[in-house]
Amino acid sequence: MEGKNRSKKFKIGSVYYEFSGREIKDKYSQTELEKIMHFLSYWSDINFDKTDAYIYFDDLEKELVPPELTPADRKRFIEYLKKEIEVVNK
């Protein structure tokens, strides 16, 4: 595991996270969509652990949920992610 991830509390597969965008159903402006997609690709394409392909994090809502999401999409998105989250450090 990369050094920066040793102290994180949770992990989720970067490929699983990549497909989380399917849970976004509400209407957004083009600018909002670009921000959301950029946010998702940052985690799934850039900021995953290169040794095991997991995304390590401490706070699901602060780190992995795009801030532009509507309340309904936020709820769907979080429910989807919670299905695959694993505890790393208690």
N, CA, C and O atoms as a CHARMM CRD file, in Angstrom:
* protein
*
  360
    1    1 MET  N      0.84000  -1.16800   0.00000 PROA 1      0.00000
    2    1 MET  CA     0.00000   0.00000   0.00000 PROA 1      0.00000
    3    1 MET  C      0.88800   1.23600   0.00000 PROA 1      0.00000
    4    1 MET  O      1.90300   1.28400   0.69500 PROA 1      0.00000
    5    2 GLU  N      0.50400   2.21900  -0.77300 PROA 2      0.00000
    6    2 GLU  CA     1.26900   3.45600  -0.81200 PROA 2      0.00000
    7    2 GLU  C      1.25600   4.12900   0.56000 PROA 2      0.00000
    8    2 GLU  O      0.26500   4.05100   1.28600 PROA 2      0.00000
    9    3 GLY  N      2.34500   4.78100   0.90600 PROA 3      0.00000
   10    3 GLY  CA     2.48700   5.40200   2.21300 PROA 3      0.00000
   11    3 GLY  C      1.36400   6.34000   2.60500 PROA 3      0.00000
   12    3 GLY  O      0.96400   6.36400   3.76900 PROA 3      0.00000
   13    4 LYS  N      0.84700   7.10800   1.66900 PROA 4      0.00000
   14    4 LYS  CA    -0.20200   8.08200   1.99300 PROA 4      0.00000
   15    4 LYS  C     -1.50000   7.41800   2.42600 PROA 4      0.00000
   16    4 LYS  O     -2.36000   8.07800   3.00900 PROA 4      0.00000
   17    5 ASN  N     -1.65800   6.13300   2.15500 PROA 5      0.00000
   18    5 ASN  CA    -2.90100   5.44600   2.46600 PROA 5      0.00000
   19    5 ASN  C     -2.86000   4.63500   3.75700 PROA 5      0.00000
   20    5 ASN  O     -3.88600   4.10600   4.18400 PROA 5      0.00000
   21    6 ARG  N     -1.73200   4.53300   4.36200 PROA 6      0.00000
   22    6 ARG  CA    -1.59300   3.68500   5.55700 PROA 6      0.00000
   23    6 ARG  C     -2.50400   4.09900   6.70800 PROA 6      0.00000
   24    6 ARG  O     -2.89200   3.25100   7.51100 PROA 6      0.00000
   25    7 SER  N     -2.84500   5.34900   6.80500 PROA 7      0.00000
   26    7 SER  CA    -3.65100   5.80400   7.93800 PROA 7      0.00000
   27    7 SER  C     -5.12700   6.02300   7.60200 PROA 7      0.00000
   28    7 SER  O     -5.88500   6.45300   8.47100 PROA 7      0.00000
   29    8 LYS  N     -5.54400   5.75100   6.41000 PROA 8      0.00000
   30    8 LYS  CA    -6.93800   5.95300   6.01600 PROA 8      0.00000
   31    8 LYS  C     -7.83300   4.90700   6.66500 PROA 8      0.00000
   32    8 LYS  O     -7.37600   3.80800   6.97900 PROA 8      0.00000
   33    9 LYS  N     -9.10300   5.23900   6.86700 PROA 9      0.00000
   34    9 LYS  CA   -10.03700   4.35200   7.56500 PROA 9      0.00000
   35    9 LYS  C    -10.74900   3.36500   6.64100 PROA 9      0.00000
   36    9 LYS  O    -11.07200   2.25100   7.05300 PROA 9      0.00000
   37   10 PHE  N    -10.99500   3.77000   5.39400 PROA 10     0.00000
   38   10 PHE  CA   -11.81500   2.96400   4.49000 PROA 10     0.00000
   39   10 PHE  C    -11.17100   2.84000   3.11400 PROA 10     0.00000
   40   10 PHE  O    -10.26800   3.59400   2.75500 PROA 10     0.00000
   41   11 LYS  N    -11.66800   1.85900   2.35400 PROA 11     0.00000
   42   11 LYS  CA   -11.23700   1.74300   0.95700 PROA 11     0.00000
   43   11 LYS  C    -12.40900   1.26300   0.11600 PROA 11     0.00000
   44   11 LYS  O    -13.34500   0.63500   0.61100 PROA 11     0.00000
   45   12 ILE  N    -12.32500   1.57800  -1.17200 PROA 12     0.00000
   46   12 ILE  CA   -13.32000   1.14200  -2.14800 PROA 12     0.00000
   47   12 ILE  C    -12.58400   0.94400  -3.46800 PROA 12     0.00000
   48   12 ILE  O    -11.64800   1.68400  -3.77000 PROA 12     0.00000
   49   13 GLY  N    -12.98600  -0.02300  -4.23800 PROA 13     0.00000
   50   13 GLY  CA   -12.33900  -0.28600  -5.51300 PROA 13     0.00000
   51   13 GLY  C    -12.49100   0.88000  -6.47400 PROA 13     0.00000
   52   13 GLY  O    -13.58700   1.41800  -6.63400 PROA 13     0.00000
   53   14 SER  N    -11.40800   1.26700  -7.10800 PROA 14     0.00000
   54   14 SER  CA   -11.46200   2.41600  -8.02000 PROA 14     0.00000
   55   14 SER  C    -12.36200   2.13800  -9.21800 PROA 14     0.00000
   56   14 SER  O    -13.00100   3.05800  -9.72800 PROA 14     0.00000
   57   15 VAL  N    -12.42700   0.89500  -9.67600 PROA 15     0.00000
   58   15 VAL  CA   -13.30700   0.55400 -10.80300 PROA 15     0.00000
   59   15 VAL  C    -14.76700   0.65500 -10.37100 PROA 15     0.00000
   60   15 VAL  O    -15.60300   1.16300 -11.11800 PROA 15     0.00000
   61   16 TYR  N    -15.07500   0.17400  -9.17500 PROA 16     0.00000
   62   16 TYR  CA   -16.43800   0.29500  -8.65000 PROA 16     0.00000
   63   16 TYR  C    -16.81900   1.77000  -8.54500 PROA 16     0.00000
   64   16 TYR  O    -17.91800   2.16300  -8.93800 PROA 16     0.00000
   65   17 TYR  N    -15.92000   2.57100  -8.02000 PROA 17     0.00000
   66   17 TYR  CA   -16.19300   4.00900  -7.89300 PROA 17     0.00000
   67   17 TYR  C    -16.38300   4.64700  -9.26400 PROA 17     0.00000
   68   17 TYR  O    -17.24000   5.51500  -9.43100 PROA 17     0.00000
   69   18 GLU  N    -15.60000   4.23000 -10.23300 PROA 18     0.00000
   70   18 GLU  CA   -15.70200   4.79100 -11.58100 PROA 18     0.00000
   71   18 GLU  C    -17.11700   4.66200 -12.13100 PROA 18     0.00000
   72   18 GLU  O    -17.60100   5.56200 -12.81800 PROA 18     0.00000
   73   19 PHE  N    -17.77600   3.55700 -11.83400 PROA 19     0.00000
   74   19 PHE  CA   -19.12900   3.32700 -12.34000 PROA 19     0.00000
   75   19 PHE  C    -20.20300   3.97100 -11.47200 PROA 19     0.00000
   76   19 PHE  O    -21.38900   3.85000 -11.78000 PROA 19     0.00000
   77   20 SER  N    -19.82500   4.64600 -10.40500 PROA 20     0.00000
   78   20 SER  CA   -20.79600   5.30200  -9.54000 PROA 20     0.00000
   79   20 SER  C    -21.53900   6.42300 -10.25600 PROA 20     0.00000
   80   20 SER  O    -22.62800   6.81600  -9.83600 PROA 20     0.00000
   81   21 GLY  N    -20.96400   6.93100 -11.31600 PROA 21     0.00000
   82   21 GLY  CA   -21.61800   7.97700 -12.09600 PROA 21     0.00000
   83   21 GLY  C    -22.95700   7.55900 -12.66100 PROA 21     0.00000
   84   21 GLY  O    -23.78600   8.41100 -12.98300 PROA 21     0.00000
   85   22 ARG  N    -23.18200   6.26600 -12.78800 PROA 22     0.00000
   86   22 ARG  CA   -24.48300   5.77700 -13.27500 PROA 22     0.00000
   87   22 ARG  C    -25.61000   6.07900 -12.30100 PROA 22     0.00000
   88   22 ARG  O    -26.77900   6.07000 -12.68700 PROA 22     0.00000
   89   23 GLU  N    -25.27900   6.34200 -11.06000 PROA 23     0.00000
   90   23 GLU  CA   -26.29400   6.64000 -10.04000 PROA 23     0.00000
   91   23 GLU  C    -26.77500   8.08300 -10.11300 PROA 23     0.00000
   92   23 GLU  O    -27.72600   8.45300  -9.42500 PROA 23     0.00000
   93   24 ILE  N    -26.13600   8.88900 -10.92900 PROA 24     0.00000
   94   24 ILE  CA   -26.51400  10.29200 -11.07100 PROA 24     0.00000
   95   24 ILE  C    -27.61300  10.37900 -12.11900 PROA 24     0.00000
   96   24 ILE  O    -27.38200  10.11500 -13.29900 PROA 24     0.00000
   97   25 LYS  N    -28.80700  10.75100 -11.68100 PROA 25     0.00000
   98   25 LYS  CA   -29.98800  10.70800 -12.55000 PROA 25     0.00000
   99   25 LYS  C    -30.61600  12.07600 -12.80400 PROA 25     0.00000
  100   25 LYS  O    -31.29800  12.25800 -13.81300 PROA 25     0.00000
  101   26 ASP  N    -30.40000  13.03500 -11.91500 PROA 26     0.00000
  102   26 ASP  CA   -31.05000  14.33200 -12.03200 PROA 26     0.00000
  103   26 ASP  C    -30.43400  15.16900 -13.15500 PROA 26     0.00000
  104   26 ASP  O    -29.39300  14.81300 -13.70700 PROA 26     0.00000
  105   27 LYS  N    -31.08600  16.27700 -13.48300 PROA 27     0.00000
  106   27 LYS  CA   -30.61900  17.16200 -14.54800 PROA 27     0.00000
  107   27 LYS  C    -29.62800  18.18500 -13.99100 PROA 27     0.00000
  108   27 LYS  O    -29.83400  18.75300 -12.91900 PROA 27     0.00000
  109   28 TYR  N    -28.54600  18.40500 -14.74800 PROA 28     0.00000
  110   28 TYR  CA   -27.50700  19.35500 -14.37800 PROA 28     0.00000
  111   28 TYR  C    -27.13600  20.18200 -15.59200 PROA 28     0.00000
  112   28 TYR  O    -27.32200  19.75900 -16.73300 PROA 28     0.00000
  113   29 SER  N    -26.60800  21.36900 -15.33000 PROA 29     0.00000
  114   29 SER  CA   -26.10400  22.19500 -16.43100 PROA 29     0.00000
  115   29 SER  C    -24.82400  21.54600 -16.96700 PROA 29     0.00000
  116   29 SER  O    -24.24500  20.67100 -16.32300 PROA 29     0.00000
  117   30 GLN  N    -24.40500  21.97100 -18.11200 PROA 30     0.00000
  118   30 GLN  CA   -23.17700  21.44800 -18.70500 PROA 30     0.00000
  119   30 GLN  C    -21.97900  21.70200 -17.79200 PROA 30     0.00000
  120   30 GLN  O    -21.11300  20.84000 -17.64200 PROA 30     0.00000
  121   31 THR  N    -21.93300  22.87400 -17.19100 PROA 31     0.00000
  122   31 THR  CA   -20.83900  23.21700 -16.28400 PROA 31     0.00000
  123   31 THR  C    -20.83600  22.30900 -15.05900 PROA 31     0.00000
  124   31 THR  O    -19.78300  21.82500 -14.64300 PROA 31     0.00000
  125   32 GLU  N    -22.01600  22.07800 -14.48300 PROA 32     0.00000
  126   32 GLU  CA   -22.11000  21.19000 -13.32500 PROA 32     0.00000
  127   32 GLU  C    -21.68800  19.77100 -13.68400 PROA 32     0.00000
  128   32 GLU  O    -20.97000  19.12000 -12.92500 PROA 32     0.00000
  129   33 LEU  N    -22.13600  19.29400 -14.84300 PROA 33     0.00000
  130   33 LEU  CA   -21.76000  17.94400 -15.28300 PROA 33     0.00000
  131   33 LEU  C    -20.25500  17.81100 -15.45900 PROA 33     0.00000
  132   33 LEU  O    -19.66600  16.79900 -15.07800 PROA 33     0.00000
  133   34 GLU  N    -19.63900  18.82600 -16.03100 PROA 34     0.00000
  134   34 GLU  CA   -18.18400  18.79300 -16.20100 PROA 34     0.00000
  135   34 GLU  C    -17.47000  18.73200 -14.86000 PROA 34     0.00000
  136   34 GLU  O    -16.49300  17.99800 -14.70500 PROA 34     0.00000
  137   35 LYS  N    -17.95600  19.50100 -13.89200 PROA 35     0.00000
  138   35 LYS  CA   -17.35800  19.47700 -12.55500 PROA 35     0.00000
  139   35 LYS  C    -17.52800  18.10400 -11.90500 PROA 35     0.00000
  140   35 LYS  O    -16.59800  17.58400 -11.29000 PROA 35     0.00000
  141   36 ILE  N    -18.71200  17.52600 -12.04100 PROA 36     0.00000
  142   36 ILE  CA   -18.98500  16.20700 -11.46400 PROA 36     0.00000
  143   36 ILE  C    -18.08100  15.16000 -12.09700 PROA 36     0.00000
  144   36 ILE  O    -17.46100  14.36600 -11.39000 PROA 36     0.00000
  145   37 MET  N    -18.00000  15.15300 -13.41100 PROA 37     0.00000
  146   37 MET  CA   -17.17500  14.15900 -14.10400 PROA 37     0.00000
  147   37 MET  C    -15.68500  14.34300 -13.77800 PROA 37     0.00000
  148   37 MET  O    -14.94900  13.36800 -13.63300 PROA 37     0.00000
  149   38 HSD  N    -15.26000  15.58500 -13.66700 PROA 38     0.00000
  150   38 HSD  CA   -13.86800  15.85100 -13.28300 PROA 38     0.00000
  151   38 HSD  C    -13.60100  15.31200 -11.87800 PROA 38     0.00000
  152   38 HSD  O    -12.56500  14.69500 -11.63000 PROA 38     0.00000
  153   39 PHE  N    -14.52900  15.54600 -10.97300 PROA 39     0.00000
  154   39 PHE  CA   -14.41500  15.06300  -9.59300 PROA 39     0.00000
  155   39 PHE  C    -14.31500  13.53700  -9.57800 PROA 39     0.00000
  156   39 PHE  O    -13.42900  12.98300  -8.92700 PROA 39     0.00000
  157   40 LEU  N    -15.20900  12.86100 -10.28400 PROA 40     0.00000
  158   40 LEU  CA   -15.20200  11.39800 -10.31600 PROA 40     0.00000
  159   40 LEU  C    -13.92700  10.85800 -10.94100 PROA 40     0.00000
  160   40 LEU  O    -13.35000   9.89400 -10.43700 PROA 40     0.00000
  161   41 SER  N    -13.48000  11.46400 -12.02700 PROA 41     0.00000
  162   41 SER  CA   -12.28200  10.95100 -12.69900 PROA 41     0.00000
  163   41 SER  C    -11.01800  11.21100 -11.86900 PROA 41     0.00000
  164   41 SER  O    -10.04900  10.45800 -11.97000 PROA 41     0.00000
  165   42 TYR  N    -11.02100  12.26000 -11.05900 PROA 42     0.00000
  166   42 TYR  CA    -9.87200  12.50600 -10.19200 PROA 42     0.00000
  167   42 TYR  C     -9.64300  11.28900  -9.29000 PROA 42     0.00000
  168   42 TYR  O     -8.50800  10.83500  -9.13900 PROA 42     0.00000
  169   43 TRP  N    -10.70200  10.76600  -8.69700 PROA 43     0.00000
  170   43 TRP  CA   -10.57400   9.62900  -7.78700 PROA 43     0.00000
  171   43 TRP  C    -10.37000   8.32200  -8.53600 PROA 43     0.00000
  172   43 TRP  O     -9.52300   7.52000  -8.14300 PROA 43     0.00000
  173   44 SER  N    -11.12100   8.08600  -9.59900 PROA 44     0.00000
  174   44 SER  CA   -11.04600   6.78400 -10.26200 PROA 44     0.00000
  175   44 SER  C     -9.86600   6.65900 -11.22000 PROA 44     0.00000
  176   44 SER  O     -9.39200   5.55100 -11.47000 PROA 44     0.00000
  177   45 ASP  N     -9.38900   7.77000 -11.75400 PROA 45     0.00000
  178   45 ASP  CA    -8.30700   7.71100 -12.74000 PROA 45     0.00000
  179   45 ASP  C     -6.94700   8.18200 -12.21500 PROA 45     0.00000
  180   45 ASP  O     -5.91200   7.80200 -12.76200 PROA 45     0.00000
  181   46 ILE  N     -6.93800   8.99200 -11.17800 PROA 46     0.00000
  182   46 ILE  CA    -5.68400   9.60500 -10.72900 PROA 46     0.00000
  183   46 ILE  C     -5.34000   9.26600  -9.28500 PROA 46     0.00000
  184   46 ILE  O     -4.21800   8.84700  -9.00100 PROA 46     0.00000
  185   47 ASN  N     -6.28200   9.44000  -8.37600 PROA 47     0.00000
  186   47 ASN  CA    -5.96000   9.37400  -6.95200 PROA 47     0.00000
  187   47 ASN  C     -6.25900   8.01500  -6.31000 PROA 47     0.00000
  188   47 ASN  O     -6.64200   7.96000  -5.14100 PROA 47     0.00000
  189   48 PHE  N     -6.09300   6.94400  -7.04100 PROA 48     0.00000
  190   48 PHE  CA    -6.24700   5.62300  -6.44300 PROA 48     0.00000
  191   48 PHE  C     -4.86800   5.07200  -6.10800 PROA 48     0.00000
  192   48 PHE  O     -3.86100   5.52000  -6.65600 PROA 48     0.00000
  193   49 ASP  N     -4.83000   4.10900  -5.21500 PROA 49     0.00000
  194   49 ASP  CA    -3.56400   3.50600  -4.80000 PROA 49     0.00000
  195   49 ASP  C     -3.03500   2.64200  -5.95400 PROA 49     0.00000
  196   49 ASP  O     -3.70500   1.70500  -6.38800 PROA 49     0.00000
  197   50 LYS  N     -1.87000   2.95200  -6.43000 PROA 50     0.00000
  198   50 LYS  CA    -1.31200   2.26100  -7.60700 PROA 50     0.00000
  199   50 LYS  C     -0.84300   0.84300  -7.29200 PROA 50     0.00000
  200   50 LYS  O     -0.55700   0.07500  -8.21100 PROA 50     0.00000
  201   51 THR  N     -0.75800   0.48200  -6.01200 PROA 51     0.00000
  202   51 THR  CA    -0.31200  -0.87700  -5.67300 PROA 51     0.00000
  203   51 THR  C     -1.45900  -1.87700  -5.62900 PROA 51     0.00000
  204   51 THR  O     -1.24800  -3.07000  -5.84800 PROA 51     0.00000
  205   52 ASP  N     -2.68400  -1.40000  -5.34800 PROA 52     0.00000
  206   52 ASP  CA    -3.80200  -2.34700  -5.27400 PROA 52     0.00000
  207   52 ASP  C     -5.09300  -1.85900  -5.92200 PROA 52     0.00000
  208   52 ASP  O     -6.10500  -2.55700  -5.86000 PROA 52     0.00000
  209   53 ALA  N     -5.08600  -0.69200  -6.53500 PROA 53     0.00000
  210   53 ALA  CA    -6.21900  -0.11900  -7.27400 PROA 53     0.00000
  211   53 ALA  C     -7.42700   0.19700  -6.39800 PROA 53     0.00000
  212   53 ALA  O     -8.55900   0.18400  -6.88000 PROA 53     0.00000
  213   54 TYR  N     -7.19900   0.47800  -5.12800 PROA 54     0.00000
  214   54 TYR  CA    -8.27100   0.93300  -4.24800 PROA 54     0.00000
  215   54 TYR  C     -8.15600   2.42500  -4.01800 PROA 54     0.00000
  216   54 TYR  O     -7.07300   3.00200  -4.11900 PROA 54     0.00000
  217   55 ILE  N     -9.27900   3.04100  -3.70900 PROA 55     0.00000
  218   55 ILE  CA    -9.31700   4.43100  -3.26700 PROA 55     0.00000
  219   55 ILE  C     -9.41200   4.38400  -1.74900 PROA 55     0.00000
  220   55 ILE  O    -10.32500   3.76300  -1.20400 PROA 55     0.00000
  221   56 TYR  N     -8.49200   5.02600  -1.07500 PROA 56     0.00000
  222   56 TYR  CA    -8.49100   5.06000   0.38800 PROA 56     0.00000
  223   56 TYR  C     -8.96800   6.42700   0.84000 PROA 56     0.00000
  224   56 TYR  O     -8.57700   7.44700   0.27300 PROA 56     0.00000
  225   57 PHE  N     -9.81700   6.44700   1.86300 PROA 57     0.00000
  226   57 PHE  CA   -10.39500   7.70800   2.31400 PROA 57     0.00000
  227   57 PHE  C    -10.81000   7.61500   3.77600 PROA 57     0.00000
  228   57 PHE  O    -10.88000   6.52600   4.34500 PROA 57     0.00000
  229   58 ASP  N    -11.08100   8.76200   4.37300 PROA 58     0.00000
  230   58 ASP  CA   -11.52700   8.82900   5.76300 PROA 58     0.00000
  231   58 ASP  C    -12.99800   9.21300   5.88300 PROA 58     0.00000
  232   58 ASP  O    -13.69400   8.71600   6.76800 PROA 58     0.00000
  233   59 ASP  N    -13.47800  10.08500   5.00900 PROA 59     0.00000
  234   59 ASP  CA   -14.84200  10.60000   5.11500 PROA 59     0.00000
  235   59 ASP  C    -15.51500  10.51700   3.74600 PROA 59     0.00000
  236   59 ASP  O    -15.17200  11.26000   2.82700 PROA 59     0.00000
  237   60 LEU  N    -16.45900   9.61800   3.62800 PROA 60     0.00000
  238   60 LEU  CA   -17.13700   9.37600   2.35000 PROA 60     0.00000
  239   60 LEU  C    -17.71900  10.64800   1.76000 PROA 60     0.00000
  240   60 LEU  O    -17.44200  10.98200   0.60800 PROA 60     0.00000
  241   61 GLU  N    -18.52400  11.36400   2.54000 PROA 61     0.00000
  242   61 GLU  CA   -19.22000  12.52500   1.99700 PROA 61     0.00000
  243   61 GLU  C    -18.29300  13.68000   1.66100 PROA 61     0.00000
  244   61 GLU  O    -18.51200  14.37500   0.66900 PROA 61     0.00000
  245   62 LYS  N    -17.27300  13.89500   2.45900 PROA 62     0.00000
  246   62 LYS  CA   -16.35800  15.00800   2.20200 PROA 62     0.00000
  247   62 LYS  C    -15.38800  14.71400   1.06500 PROA 62     0.00000
  248   62 LYS  O    -14.98900  15.62400   0.33800 PROA 62     0.00000
  249   63 GLU  N    -15.00700  13.45500   0.90700 PROA 63     0.00000
  250   63 GLU  CA   -13.96900  13.12900  -0.06200 PROA 63     0.00000
  251   63 GLU  C    -14.47600  12.56900  -1.38700 PROA 63     0.00000
  252   63 GLU  O    -13.92000  12.89400  -2.43600 PROA 63     0.00000
  253   64 LEU  N    -15.51200  11.74100  -1.36700 PROA 64     0.00000
  254   64 LEU  CA   -15.88800  11.01000  -2.58200 PROA 64     0.00000
  255   64 LEU  C    -17.21100  11.40800  -3.21800 PROA 64     0.00000
  256   64 LEU  O    -17.55800  10.89700  -4.28200 PROA 64     0.00000
  257   65 VAL  N    -17.95800  12.31300  -2.58700 PROA 65     0.00000
  258   65 VAL  CA   -19.25400  12.71800  -3.13700 PROA 65     0.00000
  259   65 VAL  C    -19.12400  14.09300  -3.77800 PROA 65     0.00000
  260   65 VAL  O    -18.77800  15.06100  -3.10100 PROA 65     0.00000
  261   66 PRO  N    -19.39800  14.19000  -5.08500 PROA 66     0.00000
  262   66 PRO  CA   -19.31800  15.49900  -5.74400 PROA 66     0.00000
  263   66 PRO  C    -20.26100  16.50700  -5.08300 PROA 66     0.00000
  264   66 PRO  O    -21.43600  16.19900  -4.88300 PROA 66     0.00000
  265   67 PRO  N    -19.77900  17.68900  -4.74400 PROA 67     0.00000
  266   67 PRO  CA   -20.61800  18.67100  -4.04300 PROA 67     0.00000
  267   67 PRO  C    -21.78000  19.19400  -4.88300 PROA 67     0.00000
  268   67 PRO  O    -22.73400  19.73800  -4.32800 PROA 67     0.00000
  269   68 GLU  N    -21.72600  19.04600  -6.18800 PROA 68     0.00000
  270   68 GLU  CA   -22.78000  19.57300  -7.05900 PROA 68     0.00000
  271   68 GLU  C    -24.04500  18.71900  -7.07700 PROA 68     0.00000
  272   68 GLU  O    -25.06200  19.15100  -7.62100 PROA 68     0.00000
  273   69 LEU  N    -24.00900  17.53700  -6.50400 PROA 69     0.00000
  274   69 LEU  CA   -25.15300  16.63200  -6.58600 PROA 69     0.00000
  275   69 LEU  C    -26.38300  17.17500  -5.85700 PROA 69     0.00000
  276   69 LEU  O    -26.27700  17.80600  -4.80500 PROA 69     0.00000
  277   70 THR  N    -27.53700  16.91400  -6.43800 PROA 70     0.00000
  278   70 THR  CA   -28.79300  17.25200  -5.77600 PROA 70     0.00000
  279   70 THR  C    -28.96100  16.32600  -4.56500 PROA 70     0.00000
  280   70 THR  O    -28.29400  15.29400  -4.49100 PROA 70     0.00000
  281   71 PRO  N    -29.82900  16.66900  -3.62600 PROA 71     0.00000
  282   71 PRO  CA   -30.04300  15.78300  -2.46700 PROA 71     0.00000
  283   71 PRO  C    -30.44700  14.34900  -2.86200 PROA 71     0.00000
  284   71 PRO  O    -29.97400  13.39000  -2.25200 PROA 71     0.00000
  285   72 ALA  N    -31.29900  14.19900  -3.85600 PROA 72     0.00000
  286   72 ALA  CA   -31.72400  12.86000  -4.28400 PROA 72     0.00000
  287   72 ALA  C    -30.55900  12.08000  -4.87700 PROA 72     0.00000
  288   72 ALA  O    -30.37900  10.90300  -4.56400 PROA 72     0.00000
  289   73 ASP  N    -29.77500  12.71700  -5.72100 PROA 73     0.00000
  290   73 ASP  CA   -28.61100  12.05000  -6.30400 PROA 73     0.00000
  291   73 ASP  C    -27.55900  11.74700  -5.23900 PROA 73     0.00000
  292   73 ASP  O    -26.92100  10.69500  -5.27400 PROA 73     0.00000
  293   74 ARG  N    -27.38200  12.65200  -4.31100 PROA 74     0.00000
  294   74 ARG  CA   -26.42200  12.44300  -3.22100 PROA 74     0.00000
  295   74 ARG  C    -26.79900  11.17300  -2.45200 PROA 74     0.00000
  296   74 ARG  O    -25.93700  10.35000  -2.14400 PROA 74     0.00000
  297   75 LYS  N    -28.08000  11.02000  -2.14700 PROA 75     0.00000
  298   75 LYS  CA   -28.54900   9.85000  -1.41000 PROA 75     0.00000
  299   75 LYS  C    -28.30600   8.57000  -2.21100 PROA 75     0.00000
  300   75 LYS  O    -27.78500   7.59200  -1.67600 PROA 75     0.00000
  301   76 ARG  N    -28.68600   8.57700  -3.49700 PROA 76     0.00000
  302   76 ARG  CA   -28.46600   7.39900  -4.36100 PROA 76     0.00000
  303   76 ARG  C    -26.98700   7.05800  -4.45800 PROA 76     0.00000
  304   76 ARG  O    -26.59600   5.89500  -4.35800 PROA 76     0.00000
  305   77 PHE  N    -26.18500   8.07300  -4.65000 PROA 77     0.00000
  306   77 PHE  CA   -24.74800   7.91700  -4.81600 PROA 77     0.00000
  307   77 PHE  C    -24.12000   7.28500  -3.56500 PROA 77     0.00000
  308   77 PHE  O    -23.33600   6.34100  -3.66500 PROA 77     0.00000
  309   78 ILE  N    -24.47000   7.81100  -2.40200 PROA 78     0.00000
  310   78 ILE  CA   -23.92200   7.30300  -1.14200 PROA 78     0.00000
  311   78 ILE  C    -24.37600   5.87100  -0.89200 PROA 78     0.00000
  312   78 ILE  O    -23.57800   5.03600  -0.46800 PROA 78     0.00000
  313   79 GLU  N    -25.64400   5.57900  -1.14900 PROA 79     0.00000
  314   79 GLU  CA   -26.14600   4.21500  -0.95900 PROA 79     0.00000
  315   79 GLU  C    -25.39200   3.23100  -1.84800 PROA 79     0.00000
  316   79 GLU  O    -25.05300   2.12800  -1.42200 PROA 79     0.00000
  317   80 TYR  N    -25.13700   3.63900  -3.08000 PROA 80     0.00000
  318   80 TYR  CA   -24.39000   2.79300  -4.01000 PROA 80     0.00000
  319   80 TYR  C    -22.97400   2.52800  -3.48700 PROA 80     0.00000
  320   80 TYR  O    -22.52300   1.38300  -3.47200 PROA 80     0.00000
  321   81 LEU  N    -22.28200   3.57100  -3.06500 PROA 81     0.00000
  322   81 LEU  CA   -20.91100   3.41800  -2.59300 PROA 81     0.00000
  323   81 LEU  C    -20.82300   2.58400  -1.32100 PROA 81     0.00000
  324   81 LEU  O    -19.89600   1.78900  -1.16800 PROA 81     0.00000
  325   82 LYS  N    -21.76500   2.75300  -0.41700 PROA 82     0.00000
  326   82 LYS  CA   -21.72500   2.03400   0.85900 PROA 82     0.00000
  327   82 LYS  C    -21.75100   0.51800   0.68600 PROA 82     0.00000
  328   82 LYS  O    -21.31600  -0.21000   1.57800 PROA 82     0.00000
  329   83 LYS  N    -22.24700   0.03900  -0.43400 PROA 83     0.00000
  330   83 LYS  CA   -22.31400  -1.40600  -0.67700 PROA 83     0.00000
  331   83 LYS  C    -20.92900  -2.02900  -0.80100 PROA 83     0.00000
  332   83 LYS  O    -20.77300  -3.22400  -0.54900 PROA 83     0.00000
  333   84 GLU  N    -19.93000  -1.25500  -1.17900 PROA 84     0.00000
  334   84 GLU  CA   -18.59900  -1.81900  -1.44700 PROA 84     0.00000
  335   84 GLU  C    -17.48600  -1.25300  -0.57300 PROA 84     0.00000
  336   84 GLU  O    -16.31500  -1.56100  -0.79800 PROA 84     0.00000
  337   85 ILE  N    -17.81800  -0.45000   0.39700 PROA 85     0.00000
  338   85 ILE  CA   -16.79300   0.14600   1.25700 PROA 85     0.00000
  339   85 ILE  C    -16.27800  -0.90900   2.24000 PROA 85     0.00000
  340   85 ILE  O    -17.04800  -1.65400   2.84700 PROA 85     0.00000
  341   86 GLU  N    -14.97300  -0.94500   2.37300 PROA 86     0.00000
  342   86 GLU  CA   -14.33400  -1.84800   3.32700 PROA 86     0.00000
  343   86 GLU  C    -13.60600  -1.02500   4.37500 PROA 86     0.00000
  344   86 GLU  O    -13.00000  -0.00100   4.05900 PROA 86     0.00000
  345   87 VAL  N    -13.66500  -1.47300   5.62000 PROA 87     0.00000
  346   87 VAL  CA   -12.95200  -0.81800   6.71700 PROA 87     0.00000
  347   87 VAL  C    -11.50400  -1.28600   6.67400 PROA 87     0.00000
  348   87 VAL  O    -11.23300  -2.48200   6.56800 PROA 87     0.00000
  349   88 VAL  N    -10.58200  -0.34500   6.75600 PROA 88     0.00000
  350   88 VAL  CA    -9.16100  -0.66800   6.72700 PROA 88     0.00000
  351   88 VAL  C     -8.55300  -0.53900   8.11300 PROA 88     0.00000
  352   88 VAL  O     -7.97000  -1.49200   8.62800 PROA 88     0.00000
  353   89 ASN  N     -8.68500   0.62500   8.71400 PROA 89     0.00000
  354   89 ASN  CA    -8.13300   0.89200  10.04000 PROA 89     0.00000
  355   89 ASN  C     -9.25600   1.30700  10.97400 PROA 89     0.00000
  356   89 ASN  O     -9.97000   2.27100  10.69600 PROA 89     0.00000
  357   90 LYS  N     -9.41600   0.60300  12.06000 PROA 90     0.00000
  358   90 LYS  CA   -10.48900   0.93700  13.01400 PROA 90     0.00000
  359   90 LYS  C     -9.98700   1.89600  14.06200 PROA 90     0.00000
  360   90 LYS  O    -10.74300   2.29200  14.94900 PROA 90     0.00000
